[in-house]
Amino acid sequence: MELLECNHLYKEFNKIPILKDINLKISRGKIIGLLGRNGVR
């Protein structure tokens, strides 16, 4: 069973696409870390 599921996720900030067509499944009992820039220019 999934704790979280996202399909075709899209997000933009100041009309700049940040996430495009992201599919993500996180199962119960898993520890997940997301790494990357925080959007500061």
Full PDB file with SEQRES, HELIX, SHEET, SSBOND, CRYST1, ORIGX, SCALE, CONECT and MASTER records, all heavy atoms in Angstrom:
SEQRES   1 A   41  MET GLU LEU LEU GLU CYS ASN HIS LEU TYR LYS GLU PHE          
SEQRES   2 A   41  ASN LYS ILE PRO ILE LEU LYS ASP ILE ASN LEU LYS ILE          
SEQRES   3 A   41  SER ARG GLY LYS ILE ILE GLY LEU LEU GLY ARG ASN GLY          
SEQRES   4 A   41  VAL ARG                                                      
SHEET    1 AA1 2 GLU A   2  PHE A  13  0                                        
SHEET    2 AA1 2 ILE A  16  SER A  27 -1                                        
CRYST1    1.000    1.000    1.000  90.00  90.00  90.00 P 1           1          
ORIGX1      1.000000  0.000000  0.000000        0.00000                         
ORIGX2      0.000000  1.000000  0.000000        0.00000                         
ORIGX3      0.000000  0.000000  1.000000        0.00000                         
SCALE1      1.000000  0.000000  0.000000        0.00000                         
SCALE2      0.000000  1.000000  0.000000        0.00000                         
SCALE3      0.000000  0.000000  1.000000        0.00000                         
ATOM      1  N   MET A   1       0.839  -1.185   0.000  1.00  0.00           N  
ATOM      2  CA  MET A   1       0.000   0.000   0.000  1.00  0.00           C  
ATOM      3  C   MET A   1       0.883   1.246   0.000  1.00  0.00           C  
ATOM      4  O   MET A   1       1.868   1.318   0.724  1.00  0.00           O  
ATOM      5  CB  MET A   1      -0.914  -0.013   1.226  1.00  0.00           C  
ATOM      6  CG  MET A   1      -1.710   1.264   1.364  1.00  0.00           C  
ATOM      7  SD  MET A   1      -2.733   1.315   2.828  1.00  0.00           S  
ATOM      8  CE  MET A   1      -4.205   0.621   2.147  1.00  0.00           C  
ATOM      9  N   GLU A   2       0.519   2.204  -0.833  1.00  0.00           N  
ATOM     10  CA  GLU A   2       1.278   3.446  -0.925  1.00  0.00           C  
ATOM     11  C   GLU A   2       0.827   4.442   0.154  1.00  0.00           C  
ATOM     12  O   GLU A   2      -0.364   4.566   0.433  1.00  0.00           O  
ATOM     13  CB  GLU A   2       1.076   4.107  -2.288  1.00  0.00           C  
ATOM     14  CG  GLU A   2       2.080   3.713  -3.341  1.00  0.00           C  
ATOM     15  CD  GLU A   2       1.977   2.260  -3.730  1.00  0.00           C  
ATOM     16  OE1 GLU A   2       0.955   1.828  -4.253  1.00  0.00           O  
ATOM     17  OE2 GLU A   2       2.963   1.557  -3.480  1.00  0.00           O  
ATOM     18  N   LEU A   3       1.784   5.130   0.732  1.00  0.00           N  
ATOM     19  CA  LEU A   3       1.500   6.217   1.658  1.00  0.00           C  
ATOM     20  C   LEU A   3       1.160   7.474   0.861  1.00  0.00           C  
ATOM     21  O   LEU A   3       0.275   8.241   1.224  1.00  0.00           O  
ATOM     22  CB  LEU A   3       2.710   6.460   2.558  1.00  0.00           C  
ATOM     23  CG  LEU A   3       2.598   7.598   3.549  1.00  0.00           C  
ATOM     24  CD1 LEU A   3       1.508   7.287   4.565  1.00  0.00           C  
ATOM     25  CD2 LEU A   3       3.922   7.798   4.262  1.00  0.00           C  
ATOM     26  N   LEU A   4       1.875   7.649  -0.268  1.00  0.00           N  
ATOM     27  CA  LEU A   4       1.678   8.818  -1.130  1.00  0.00           C  
ATOM     28  C   LEU A   4       1.885   8.399  -2.573  1.00  0.00           C  
ATOM     29  O   LEU A   4       2.828   7.663  -2.881  1.00  0.00           O  
ATOM     30  CB  LEU A   4       2.691   9.915  -0.764  1.00  0.00           C  
ATOM     31  CG  LEU A   4       2.700  11.152  -1.647  1.00  0.00           C  
ATOM     32  CD1 LEU A   4       1.421  11.947  -1.452  1.00  0.00           C  
ATOM     33  CD2 LEU A   4       3.907  12.004  -1.337  1.00  0.00           C  
ATOM     34  N   GLU A   5       1.018   8.866  -3.457  1.00  0.00           N  
ATOM     35  CA  GLU A   5       1.179   8.607  -4.890  1.00  0.00           C  
ATOM     36  C   GLU A   5       0.818   9.879  -5.647  1.00  0.00           C  
ATOM     37  O   GLU A   5      -0.236  10.471  -5.421  1.00  0.00           O  
ATOM     38  CB  GLU A   5       0.279   7.466  -5.335  1.00  0.00           C  
ATOM     39  CG  GLU A   5       0.434   7.139  -6.795  1.00  0.00           C  
ATOM     40  CD  GLU A   5      -0.344   5.913  -7.226  1.00  0.00           C  
ATOM     41  OE1 GLU A   5      -0.868   5.193  -6.352  1.00  0.00           O  
ATOM     42  OE2 GLU A   5      -0.418   5.679  -8.425  1.00  0.00           O  
ATOM     43  N   CYS A   6       1.711  10.319  -6.527  1.00  0.00           N  
ATOM     44  CA  CYS A   6       1.489  11.487  -7.383  1.00  0.00           C  
ATOM     45  C   CYS A   6       1.662  11.045  -8.834  1.00  0.00           C  
ATOM     46  O   CYS A   6       2.629  10.372  -9.154  1.00  0.00           O  
ATOM     47  CB  CYS A   6       2.498  12.591  -7.093  1.00  0.00           C  
ATOM     48  SG  CYS A   6       2.404  13.244  -5.435  1.00  0.00           S  
ATOM     49  N   ASN A   7       0.744  11.457  -9.689  1.00  0.00           N  
ATOM     50  CA  ASN A   7       0.813  11.122 -11.108  1.00  0.00           C  
ATOM     51  C   ASN A   7       0.741  12.397 -11.936  1.00  0.00           C  
ATOM     52  O   ASN A   7      -0.145  13.233 -11.722  1.00  0.00           O  
ATOM     53  CB  ASN A   7      -0.339  10.192 -11.505  1.00  0.00           C  
ATOM     54  CG  ASN A   7      -0.211   8.844 -10.858  1.00  0.00           C  
ATOM     55  OD1 ASN A   7       0.826   8.209 -10.977  1.00  0.00           O  
ATOM     56  ND2 ASN A   7      -1.227   8.416 -10.154  1.00  0.00           N  
ATOM     57  N   HIS A   8       1.686  12.543 -12.860  1.00  0.00           N  
ATOM     58  CA  HIS A   8       1.726  13.672 -13.794  1.00  0.00           C  
ATOM     59  C   HIS A   8       1.753  15.016 -13.055  1.00  0.00           C  
ATOM     60  O   HIS A   8       1.084  15.971 -13.441  1.00  0.00           O  
ATOM     61  CB  HIS A   8       0.555  13.622 -14.771  1.00  0.00           C  
ATOM     62  CG  HIS A   8       0.428  12.304 -15.461  1.00  0.00           C  
ATOM     63  ND1 HIS A   8       1.331  11.880 -16.409  1.00  0.00           N  
ATOM     64  CD2 HIS A   8      -0.475  11.312 -15.315  1.00  0.00           C  
ATOM     65  CE1 HIS A   8       0.980  10.682 -16.835  1.00  0.00           C  
ATOM     66  NE2 HIS A   8      -0.109  10.311 -16.176  1.00  0.00           N  
ATOM     67  N   LEU A   9       2.544  15.090 -11.999  1.00  0.00           N  
ATOM     68  CA  LEU A   9       2.650  16.305 -11.192  1.00  0.00           C  
ATOM     69  C   LEU A   9       3.364  17.395 -11.980  1.00  0.00           C  
ATOM     70  O   LEU A   9       4.368  17.154 -12.647  1.00  0.00           O  
ATOM     71  CB  LEU A   9       3.426  16.002  -9.907  1.00  0.00           C  
ATOM     72  CG  LEU A   9       3.548  17.127  -8.889  1.00  0.00           C  
ATOM     73  CD1 LEU A   9       2.178  17.486  -8.333  1.00  0.00           C  
ATOM     74  CD2 LEU A   9       4.472  16.703  -7.766  1.00  0.00           C  
ATOM     75  N   TYR A  10       2.820  18.611 -11.910  1.00  0.00           N  
ATOM     76  CA  TYR A  10       3.408  19.772 -12.591  1.00  0.00           C  
ATOM     77  C   TYR A  10       3.378  20.940 -11.625  1.00  0.00           C  
ATOM     78  O   TYR A  10       2.378  21.174 -10.952  1.00  0.00           O  
ATOM     79  CB  TYR A  10       2.583  20.124 -13.838  1.00  0.00           C  
ATOM     80  CG  TYR A  10       3.088  21.344 -14.559  1.00  0.00           C  
ATOM     81  CD1 TYR A  10       4.085  21.236 -15.516  1.00  0.00           C  
ATOM     82  CD2 TYR A  10       2.584  22.597 -14.286  1.00  0.00           C  
ATOM     83  CE1 TYR A  10       4.560  22.357 -16.177  1.00  0.00           C  
ATOM     84  CE2 TYR A  10       3.052  23.720 -14.932  1.00  0.00           C  
ATOM     85  CZ  TYR A  10       4.036  23.594 -15.883  1.00  0.00           C  
ATOM     86  OH  TYR A  10       4.518  24.695 -16.532  1.00  0.00           O  
ATOM     87  N   LYS A  11       4.487  21.676 -11.538  1.00  0.00           N  
ATOM     88  CA  LYS A  11       4.559  22.851 -10.673  1.00  0.00           C  
ATOM     89  C   LYS A  11       5.421  23.893 -11.352  1.00  0.00           C  
ATOM     90  O   LYS A  11       6.460  23.590 -11.939  1.00  0.00           O  
ATOM     91  CB  LYS A  11       5.166  22.472  -9.314  1.00  0.00           C  
ATOM     92  CG  LYS A  11       5.363  23.625  -8.368  1.00  0.00           C  
ATOM     93  CD  LYS A  11       4.062  24.219  -7.931  1.00  0.00           C  
ATOM     94  CE  LYS A  11       4.291  25.350  -6.936  1.00  0.00           C  
ATOM     95  NZ  LYS A  11       3.122  26.151  -6.714  1.00  0.00           N  
ATOM     96  N   GLU A  12       4.971  25.137 -11.301  1.00  0.00           N  
ATOM     97  CA  GLU A  12       5.794  26.225 -11.836  1.00  0.00           C  
ATOM     98  C   GLU A  12       5.893  27.321 -10.790  1.00  0.00           C  
ATOM     99  O   GLU A  12       5.049  27.451  -9.912  1.00  0.00           O  
ATOM    100  CB  GLU A  12       5.234  26.763 -13.144  1.00  0.00           C  
ATOM    101  CG  GLU A  12       3.900  27.410 -13.063  1.00  0.00           C  
ATOM    102  CD  GLU A  12       3.411  27.906 -14.415  1.00  0.00           C  
ATOM    103  OE1 GLU A  12       3.651  27.254 -15.437  1.00  0.00           O  
ATOM    104  OE2 GLU A  12       2.770  28.966 -14.426  1.00  0.00           O  
ATOM    105  N   PHE A  13       6.956  28.090 -10.882  1.00  0.00           N  
ATOM    106  CA  PHE A  13       7.225  29.199  -9.974  1.00  0.00           C  
ATOM    107  C   PHE A  13       7.627  30.384 -10.825  1.00  0.00           C  
ATOM    108  O   PHE A  13       8.581  30.285 -11.600  1.00  0.00           O  
ATOM    109  CB  PHE A  13       8.329  28.817  -8.982  1.00  0.00           C  
ATOM    110  CG  PHE A  13       8.612  29.868  -7.964  1.00  0.00           C  
ATOM    111  CD1 PHE A  13       7.727  30.114  -6.930  1.00  0.00           C  
ATOM    112  CD2 PHE A  13       9.766  30.620  -8.034  1.00  0.00           C  
ATOM    113  CE1 PHE A  13       7.983  31.090  -5.986  1.00  0.00           C  
ATOM    114  CE2 PHE A  13      10.042  31.600  -7.097  1.00  0.00           C  
ATOM    115  CZ  PHE A  13       9.142  31.831  -6.072  1.00  0.00           C  
ATOM    116  N   ASN A  14       6.892  31.479 -10.716  1.00  0.00           N  
ATOM    117  CA  ASN A  14       7.126  32.663 -11.564  1.00  0.00           C  
ATOM    118  C   ASN A  14       7.140  32.286 -13.045  1.00  0.00           C  
ATOM    119  O   ASN A  14       7.994  32.728 -13.800  1.00  0.00           O  
ATOM    120  CB  ASN A  14       8.415  33.380 -11.180  1.00  0.00           C  
ATOM    121  CG  ASN A  14       8.325  34.058  -9.839  1.00  0.00           C  
ATOM    122  OD1 ASN A  14       7.238  34.427  -9.395  1.00  0.00           O  
ATOM    123  ND2 ASN A  14       9.440  34.216  -9.172  1.00  0.00           N  
ATOM    124  N   LYS A  15       6.194  31.440 -13.436  1.00  0.00           N  
ATOM    125  CA  LYS A  15       6.013  30.983 -14.815  1.00  0.00           C  
ATOM    126  C   LYS A  15       7.188  30.164 -15.355  1.00  0.00           C  
ATOM    127  O   LYS A  15       7.332  29.967 -16.540  1.00  0.00           O  
ATOM    128  CB  LYS A  15       5.693  32.147 -15.741  1.00  0.00           C  
ATOM    129  CG  LYS A  15       4.435  32.866 -15.325  1.00  0.00           C  
ATOM    130  CD  LYS A  15       3.929  33.800 -16.362  1.00  0.00           C  
ATOM    131  CE  LYS A  15       2.680  34.473 -15.795  1.00  0.00           C  
ATOM    132  NZ  LYS A  15       1.861  35.068 -16.775  1.00  0.00           N  
ATOM    133  N   ILE A  16       8.046  29.671 -14.453  1.00  0.00           N  
ATOM    134  CA  ILE A  16       9.157  28.784 -14.825  1.00  0.00           C  
ATOM    135  C   ILE A  16       8.806  27.384 -14.343  1.00  0.00           C  
ATOM    136  O   ILE A  16       8.605  27.176 -13.140  1.00  0.00           O  
ATOM    137  CB  ILE A  16      10.481  29.243 -14.187  1.00  0.00           C  
ATOM    138  CG1 ILE A  16      10.834  30.650 -14.650  1.00  0.00           C  
ATOM    139  CG2 ILE A  16      11.604  28.262 -14.502  1.00  0.00           C  
ATOM    140  CD1 ILE A  16      11.983  31.266 -13.895  1.00  0.00           C  
ATOM    141  N   PRO A  17       8.704  26.400 -15.260  1.00  0.00           N  
ATOM    142  CA  PRO A  17       8.391  25.030 -14.832  1.00  0.00           C  
ATOM    143  C   PRO A  17       9.476  24.478 -13.907  1.00  0.00           C  
ATOM    144  O   PRO A  17      10.661  24.571 -14.196  1.00  0.00           O  
ATOM    145  CB  PRO A  17       8.358  24.242 -16.139  1.00  0.00           C  
ATOM    146  CG  PRO A  17       8.159  25.255 -17.210  1.00  0.00           C  
ATOM    147  CD  PRO A  17       8.800  26.513 -16.710  1.00  0.00           C  
ATOM    148  N   ILE A  18       9.052  23.972 -12.773  1.00  0.00           N  
ATOM    149  CA  ILE A  18       9.969  23.394 -11.795  1.00  0.00           C  
ATOM    150  C   ILE A  18       9.885  21.870 -11.844  1.00  0.00           C  
ATOM    151  O   ILE A  18      10.893  21.182 -11.850  1.00  0.00           O  
ATOM    152  CB  ILE A  18       9.622  23.896 -10.367  1.00  0.00           C  
ATOM    153  CG1 ILE A  18       9.626  25.423 -10.303  1.00  0.00           C  
ATOM    154  CG2 ILE A  18      10.557  23.292  -9.339  1.00  0.00           C  
ATOM    155  CD1 ILE A  18      10.948  26.069 -10.652  1.00  0.00           C  
ATOM    156  N   LEU A  19       8.665  21.345 -11.870  1.00  0.00           N  
ATOM    157  CA  LEU A  19       8.415  19.914 -11.985  1.00  0.00           C  
ATOM    158  C   LEU A  19       7.513  19.697 -13.194  1.00  0.00           C  
ATOM    159  O   LEU A  19       6.520  20.393 -13.350  1.00  0.00           O  
ATOM    160  CB  LEU A  19       7.716  19.378 -10.738  1.00  0.00           C  
ATOM    161  CG  LEU A  19       8.423  19.573  -9.414  1.00  0.00           C  
ATOM    162  CD1 LEU A  19       7.514  19.148  -8.269  1.00  0.00           C  
ATOM    163  CD2 LEU A  19       9.716  18.786  -9.384  1.00  0.00           C  
ATOM    164  N   LYS A  20       7.869  18.728 -14.043  1.00  0.00           N  
ATOM    165  CA  LYS A  20       7.061  18.446 -15.227  1.00  0.00           C  
ATOM    166  C   LYS A  20       6.844  16.946 -15.342  1.00  0.00           C  
ATOM    167  O   LYS A  20       7.798  16.193 -15.455  1.00  0.00           O  
ATOM    168  CB  LYS A  20       7.760  18.955 -16.488  1.00  0.00           C  
ATOM    169  CG  LYS A  20       7.816  20.468 -16.593  1.00  0.00           C  
ATOM    170  CD  LYS A  20       8.652  20.955 -17.743  1.00  0.00           C  
ATOM    171  CE  LYS A  20       8.120  20.489 -19.065  1.00  0.00           C  
ATOM    172  NZ  LYS A  20       8.887  21.038 -20.194  1.00  0.00           N  
ATOM    173  N   ASP A  21       5.577  16.532 -15.292  1.00  0.00           N  
ATOM    174  CA  ASP A  21       5.171  15.151 -15.495  1.00  0.00           C  
ATOM    175  C   ASP A  21       5.893  14.181 -14.562  1.00  0.00           C  
ATOM    176  O   ASP A  21       6.444  13.168 -14.984  1.00  0.00           O  
ATOM    177  CB  ASP A  21       5.368  14.749 -16.955  1.00  0.00           C  
ATOM    178  CG  ASP A  21       4.515  13.557 -17.331  1.00  0.00           C  
ATOM    179  OD1 ASP A  21       3.443  13.372 -16.727  1.00  0.00           O  
ATOM    180  OD2 ASP A  21       4.933  12.782 -18.203  1.00  0.00           O  
ATOM    181  N   ILE A  22       5.906  14.499 -13.272  1.00  0.00           N  
ATOM    182  CA  ILE A  22       6.570  13.672 -12.267  1.00  0.00           C  
ATOM    183  C   ILE A  22       5.592  12.621 -11.746  1.00  0.00           C  
ATOM    184  O   ILE A  22       4.459  12.939 -11.389  1.00  0.00           O  
ATOM    185  CB  ILE A  22       7.070  14.534 -11.080  1.00  0.00           C  
ATOM    186  CG1 ILE A  22       8.075  15.568 -11.551  1.00  0.00           C  
ATOM    187  CG2 ILE A  22       7.634  13.661  -9.960  1.00  0.00           C  
ATOM    188  CD1 ILE A  22       9.348  15.010 -12.092  1.00  0.00           C  
ATOM    189  N   ASN A  23       6.029  11.375 -11.718  1.00  0.00           N  
ATOM    190  CA  ASN A  23       5.274  10.278 -11.129  1.00  0.00           C  
ATOM    191  C   ASN A  23       6.068   9.758  -9.937  1.00  0.00           C  
ATOM    192  O   ASN A  23       7.256   9.495 -10.063  1.00  0.00           O  
ATOM    193  CB  ASN A  23       5.051   9.156 -12.142  1.00  0.00           C  
ATOM    194  CG  ASN A  23       4.214   9.625 -13.313  1.00  0.00           C  
ATOM    195  OD1 ASN A  23       3.176  10.234 -13.137  1.00  0.00           O  
ATOM    196  ND2 ASN A  23       4.687   9.371 -14.514  1.00  0.00           N  
ATOM    197  N   LEU A  24       5.408   9.628  -8.797  1.00  0.00           N  
ATOM    198  CA  LEU A  24       6.103   9.265  -7.566  1.00  0.00           C  
ATOM    199  C   LEU A  24       5.201   8.381  -6.718  1.00  0.00           C  
ATOM    200  O   LEU A  24       4.017   8.671  -6.546  1.00  0.00           O  
ATOM    201  CB  LEU A  24       6.451  10.540  -6.791  1.00  0.00           C  
ATOM    202  CG  LEU A  24       7.061  10.394  -5.414  1.00  0.00           C  
ATOM    203  CD1 LEU A  24       8.467   9.835  -5.511  1.00  0.00           C  
ATOM    204  CD2 LEU A  24       7.076  11.733  -4.701  1.00  0.00           C  
ATOM    205  N   LYS A  25       5.760   7.296  -6.201  1.00  0.00           N  
ATOM    206  CA  LYS A  25       5.066   6.437  -5.246  1.00  0.00           C  
ATOM    207  C   LYS A  25       5.975   6.240  -4.039  1.00  0.00           C  
ATOM    208  O   LYS A  25       7.144   5.893  -4.191  1.00  0.00           O  
ATOM    209  CB  LYS A  25       4.757   5.068  -5.840  1.00  0.00           C  
ATOM    210  CG  LYS A  25       3.676   5.065  -6.868  1.00  0.00           C  
ATOM    211  CD  LYS A  25       3.388   3.649  -7.320  1.00  0.00           C  
ATOM    212  CE  LYS A  25       2.353   3.634  -8.406  1.00  0.00           C  
ATOM    213  NZ  LYS A  25       2.080   2.261  -8.865  1.00  0.00           N  
ATOM    214  N   ILE A  26       5.445   6.485  -2.858  1.00  0.00           N  
ATOM    215  CA  ILE A  26       6.181   6.257  -1.616  1.00  0.00           C  
ATOM    216  C   ILE A  26       5.392   5.243  -0.803  1.00  0.00           C  
ATOM    217  O   ILE A  26       4.233   5.473  -0.457  1.00  0.00           O  
ATOM    218  CB  ILE A  26       6.369   7.562  -0.825  1.00  0.00           C  
ATOM    219  CG1 ILE A  26       7.170   8.567  -1.667  1.00  0.00           C  
ATOM    220  CG2 ILE A  26       7.055   7.284   0.510  1.00  0.00           C  
ATOM    221  CD1 ILE A  26       7.336   9.918  -1.026  1.00  0.00           C  
ATOM    222  N   SER A  27       6.024   4.109  -0.530  1.00  0.00           N  
ATOM    223  CA  SER A  27       5.370   3.031   0.230  1.00  0.00           C  
ATOM    224  C   SER A  27       5.455   3.297   1.727  1.00  0.00           C  
ATOM    225  O   SER A  27       6.368   3.979   2.202  1.00  0.00           O  
ATOM    226  CB  SER A  27       6.044   1.698  -0.082  1.00  0.00           C  
ATOM    227  OG  SER A  27       5.942   1.412  -1.454  1.00  0.00           O  
ATOM    228  N   ARG A  28       4.518   2.739   2.457  1.00  0.00           N  
ATOM    229  CA  ARG A  28       4.557   2.839   3.928  1.00  0.00           C  
ATOM    230  C   ARG A  28       5.838   2.209   4.457  1.00  0.00           C  
ATOM    231  O   ARG A  28       6.311   1.219   3.917  1.00  0.00           O  
ATOM    232  CB  ARG A  28       3.368   2.110   4.528  1.00  0.00           C  
ATOM    233  CG  ARG A  28       2.071   2.793   4.297  1.00  0.00           C  
ATOM    234  CD  ARG A  28       0.967   2.077   5.072  1.00  0.00           C  
ATOM    235  NE  ARG A  28      -0.292   2.749   4.875  1.00  0.00           N  
ATOM    236  CZ  ARG A  28      -0.728   3.760   5.634  1.00  0.00           C  
ATOM    237  NH1 ARG A  28       0.002   4.176   6.638  1.00  0.00           N  
ATOM    238  NH2 ARG A  28      -1.886   4.332   5.383  1.00  0.00           N  
ATOM    239  N   GLY A  29       6.412   2.821   5.494  1.00  0.00           N  
ATOM    240  CA  GLY A  29       7.588   2.264   6.137  1.00  0.00           C  
ATOM    241  C   GLY A  29       8.899   2.650   5.484  1.00  0.00           C  
ATOM    242  O   GLY A  29       9.956   2.229   5.923  1.00  0.00           O  
ATOM    243  N   LYS A  30       8.871   3.446   4.415  1.00  0.00           N  
ATOM    244  CA  LYS A  30      10.089   3.877   3.730  1.00  0.00           C  
ATOM    245  C   LYS A  30      10.492   5.267   4.205  1.00  0.00           C  
ATOM    246  O   LYS A  30       9.650   6.085   4.561  1.00  0.00           O  
ATOM    247  CB  LYS A  30       9.882   3.930   2.211  1.00  0.00           C  
ATOM    248  CG  LYS A  30       9.514   2.612   1.593  1.00  0.00           C  
ATOM    249  CD  LYS A  30      10.696   1.681   1.593  1.00  0.00           C  
ATOM    250  CE  LYS A  30      10.327   0.373   0.926  1.00  0.00           C  
ATOM    251  NZ  LYS A  30      11.399  -0.549   0.890  1.00  0.00           N  
ATOM    252  N   ILE A  31      11.781   5.532   4.196  1.00  0.00           N  
ATOM    253  CA  ILE A  31      12.309   6.857   4.499  1.00  0.00           C  
ATOM    254  C   ILE A  31      12.861   7.413   3.200  1.00  0.00           C  
ATOM    255  O   ILE A  31      13.712   6.787   2.566  1.00  0.00           O  
ATOM    256  CB  ILE A  31      13.404   6.800   5.579  1.00  0.00           C  
ATOM    257  CG1 ILE A  31      12.806   6.269   6.886  1.00  0.00           C  
ATOM    258  CG2 ILE A  31      14.035   8.170   5.768  1.00  0.00           C  
ATOM    259  CD1 ILE A  31      13.823   6.017   7.967  1.00  0.00           C  
ATOM    260  N   ILE A  32      12.369   8.572   2.786  1.00  0.00           N  
ATOM    261  CA  ILE A  32      12.735   9.166   1.493  1.00  0.00           C  
ATOM    262  C   ILE A  32      13.319  10.551   1.725  1.00  0.00           C  
ATOM    263  O   ILE A  32      12.776  11.341   2.506  1.00  0.00           O  
ATOM    264  CB  ILE A  32      11.482   9.298   0.585  1.00  0.00           C  
ATOM    265  CG1 ILE A  32      10.794   7.959   0.399  1.00  0.00           C  
ATOM    266  CG2 ILE A  32      11.834   9.932  -0.737  1.00  0.00           C  
ATOM    267  CD1 ILE A  32      11.596   6.926  -0.331  1.00  0.00           C  
ATOM    268  N   GLY A  33      14.399  10.866   1.054  1.00  0.00           N  
ATOM    269  CA  GLY A  33      14.985  12.190   1.079  1.00  0.00           C  
ATOM    270  C   GLY A  33      15.051  12.753  -0.327  1.00  0.00           C  
ATOM    271  O   GLY A  33      15.418  12.028  -1.255  1.00  0.00           O  
ATOM    272  N   LEU A  34      14.673  14.003  -0.501  1.00  0.00           N  
ATOM    273  CA  LEU A  34      14.763  14.670  -1.798  1.00  0.00           C  
ATOM    274  C   LEU A  34      15.881  15.688  -1.722  1.00  0.00           C  
ATOM    275  O   LEU A  34      15.902  16.529  -0.823  1.00  0.00           O  
ATOM    276  CB  LEU A  34      13.442  15.338  -2.153  1.00  0.00           C  
ATOM    277  CG  LEU A  34      12.244  14.416  -2.279  1.00  0.00           C  
ATOM    278  CD1 LEU A  34      10.976  15.230  -2.525  1.00  0.00           C  
ATOM    279  CD2 LEU A  34      12.446  13.408  -3.384  1.00  0.00           C  
ATOM    280  N   LEU A  35      16.798  15.613  -2.654  1.00  0.00           N  
ATOM    281  CA  LEU A  35      17.948  16.516  -2.675  1.00  0.00           C  
ATOM    282  C   LEU A  35      17.889  17.399  -3.908  1.00  0.00           C  
ATOM    283  O   LEU A  35      17.384  16.996  -4.946  1.00  0.00           O  
ATOM    284  CB  LEU A  35      19.244  15.705  -2.690  1.00  0.00           C  
ATOM    285  CG  LEU A  35      19.448  14.730  -1.539  1.00  0.00           C  
ATOM    286  CD1 LEU A  35      20.730  13.944  -1.751  1.00  0.00           C  
ATOM    287  CD2 LEU A  35      19.496  15.474  -0.227  1.00  0.00           C  
ATOM    288  N   GLY A  36      18.443  18.572  -3.780  1.00  0.00           N  
ATOM    289  CA  GLY A  36      18.524  19.469  -4.937  1.00  0.00           C  
ATOM    290  C   GLY A  36      18.539  20.916  -4.483  1.00  0.00           C  
ATOM    291  O   GLY A  36      18.460  21.226  -3.298  1.00  0.00           O  
ATOM    292  N   ARG A  37      18.628  21.768  -5.473  1.00  0.00           N  
ATOM    293  CA  ARG A  37      18.639  23.212  -5.182  1.00  0.00           C  
ATOM    294  C   ARG A  37      17.305  23.636  -4.609  1.00  0.00           C  
ATOM    295  O   ARG A  37      16.277  23.072  -4.904  1.00  0.00           O  
ATOM    296  CB  ARG A  37      18.935  23.979  -6.451  1.00  0.00           C  
ATOM    297  CG  ARG A  37      20.334  23.722  -6.979  1.00  0.00           C  
ATOM    298  CD  ARG A  37      20.567  24.467  -8.261  1.00  0.00           C  
ATOM    299  NE  ARG A  37      20.214  25.872  -8.097  1.00  0.00           N  
ATOM    300  CZ  ARG A  37      21.040  26.877  -8.235  1.00  0.00           C  
ATOM    301  NH1 ARG A  37      22.285  26.657  -8.563  1.00  0.00           N  
ATOM    302  NH2 ARG A  37      20.639  28.104  -8.082  1.00  0.00           N  
ATOM    303  N   ASN A  38      17.333  24.683  -3.805  1.00  0.00           N  
ATOM    304  CA  ASN A  38      16.104  25.136  -3.160  1.00  0.00           C  
ATOM    305  C   ASN A  38      15.395  26.231  -3.946  1.00  0.00           C  
ATOM    306  O   ASN A  38      14.428  26.800  -3.480  1.00  0.00           O  
ATOM    307  CB  ASN A  38      16.389  25.618  -1.732  1.00  0.00           C  
ATOM    308  CG  ASN A  38      17.276  26.829  -1.697  1.00  0.00           C  
ATOM    309  OD1 ASN A  38      17.620  27.390  -2.717  1.00  0.00           O  
ATOM    310  ND2 ASN A  38      17.650  27.246  -0.510  1.00  0.00           N  
ATOM    311  N   GLY A  39      15.870  26.559  -5.128  1.00  0.00           N  
ATOM    312  CA  GLY A  39      15.206  27.552  -5.962  1.00  0.00           C  
ATOM    313  C   GLY A  39      15.769  28.957  -5.812  1.00  0.00           C  
ATOM    314  O   GLY A  39      15.324  29.879  -6.480  1.00  0.00           O  
ATOM    315  N   VAL A  40      16.747  29.167  -4.947  1.00  0.00           N  
ATOM    316  CA  VAL A  40      17.359  30.484  -4.783  1.00  0.00           C  
ATOM    317  C   VAL A  40      18.278  30.740  -5.965  1.00  0.00           C  
ATOM    318  O   VAL A  40      19.063  29.892  -6.361  1.00  0.00           O  
ATOM    319  CB  VAL A  40      18.150  30.549  -3.453  1.00  0.00           C  
ATOM    320  CG1 VAL A  40      18.875  31.868  -3.338  1.00  0.00           C  
ATOM    321  CG2 VAL A  40      17.227  30.334  -2.290  1.00  0.00           C  
ATOM    322  N   ARG A  41      18.148  31.894  -6.532  1.00  0.00           N  
ATOM    323  CA  ARG A  41      19.001  32.255  -7.675  1.00  0.00           C  
ATOM    324  C   ARG A  41      20.180  33.070  -7.242  1.00  0.00           C  
ATOM    325  O   ARG A  41      20.181  33.805  -6.379  1.00  0.00           O  
ATOM    326  CB  ARG A  41      18.217  33.039  -8.713  1.00  0.00           C  
ATOM    327  CG  ARG A  41      17.181  32.186  -9.355  1.00  0.00           C  
ATOM    328  CD  ARG A  41      16.472  32.998 -10.384  1.00  0.00           C  
ATOM    329  NE  ARG A  41      15.475  32.157 -11.009  1.00  0.00           N  
ATOM    330  CZ  ARG A  41      15.217  32.157 -12.291  1.00  0.00           C  
ATOM    331  NH1 ARG A  41      15.856  32.955 -13.087  1.00  0.00           N  
ATOM    332  NH2 ARG A  41      14.305  31.392 -12.776  1.00  0.00           N  
TER     333      ARG A  41                                                      
MASTER        0    0    0    0    2    0    0    6  332    1    0    4          
END                                                                             
